[in-house]
Amino acid sequence: MRVAVTAIRPLDHCRAVATAEGLLDRCRFVLASADSLADIEDASVDVVTARSVLIYVKDKAEALLAFYRVLRPGGGSVCSSRSTC
């Protein structure tokens, strides 16, 4: 099974963790705009994560559509943001 990981930030930390866990050969790290993901093929990733990202994205609907486009069937996304409440 191949695992594709798309991490927006911090790439160096994510690479270090993947290396420490012996998973680097199963990961792919891509720096991309959340509302486009233009360099990522359709249905090519297992998981999309966006941690404290969507709060800064102007067109959130476009970003979510981009997430859906790149996910493989059965894939998933994890999105979280800080709240000031």
C-alpha positions in Angstrom: 0.0 0.0 0.0 1.3 3.4 -1.0 0.6 6.4 1.3 0.6 9.9 -0.1 1.0 12.7 2.4 0.5 16.3 1.3 1.7 18.7 3.9 1.5 22.4 3.5 3.7 23.3 6.6 6.0 22.5 8.3 7.5 20.3 5.6 10.8 19.8 7.4 9.2 18.5 10.6 6.9 16.2 8.6 9.8 14.7 6.7 11.7 14.2 9.9 8.8 12.3 11.5 8.3 10.2 8.4 12.0 9.4 8.4 12.0 8.5 12.1 9.0 6.2 11.6 10.6 4.5 8.5 7.8 5.8 6.3 9.6 8.4 4.1 9.5 6.1 1.0 5.7 5.9 1.4 5.2 9.7 1.7 5.0 12.6 -0.7 5.2 16.2 0.5 3.9 18.9 -1.7 3.8 22.7 -1.1 0.6 23.9 -2.8 -2.2 26.4 -2.6 -5.1 24.9 -0.6 -7.7 26.2 -3.0 -6.0 24.8 -6.1 -3.7 21.8 -5.6 -3.1 22.1 -9.3 0.1 20.0 -9.2 -1.7 17.0 -7.6 -3.4 14.5 -9.8 -7.1 13.6 -9.4 -7.8 10.7 -7.0 -4.1 10.4 -6.1 -4.0 10.8 -2.3 -5.4 8.9 0.6 -5.6 11.7 3.1 -5.7 15.5 2.9 -4.9 17.4 6.1 -5.4 21.1 6.7 -4.4 22.3 10.1 -5.1 26.0 10.7 -5.3 26.5 6.9 -8.9 27.1 5.9 -9.2 30.1 8.2 -6.8 31.9 5.8 -8.3 30.7 2.5 -10.6 33.2 0.8 -12.6 30.6 -1.2 -13.2 27.8 1.3 -15.6 26.0 -1.0 -13.0 25.9 -3.8 -10.5 24.5 -1.3 -12.8 21.8 -0.2 -13.6 20.9 -3.8 -9.8 20.7 -4.5 -9.5 18.3 -1.5 -12.3 16.1 -2.8 -10.8 16.1 -6.3 -7.4 14.8 -5.2 -8.7 12.2 -2.8 -8.8 8.5 -3.9 -12.2 6.7 -3.4 -12.5 6.0 0.3 -9.9 8.7 1.1 -10.5 11.3 3.8 -9.7 14.7 5.0 -8.9 16.2 8.3 -9.4 19.9 8.8 -9.0 21.9 12.0 -8.7 25.5 12.9 -8.1 27.5 16.1 -11.0 29.2 17.6 -10.9 32.5 19.5 -14.0 31.5 21.5 
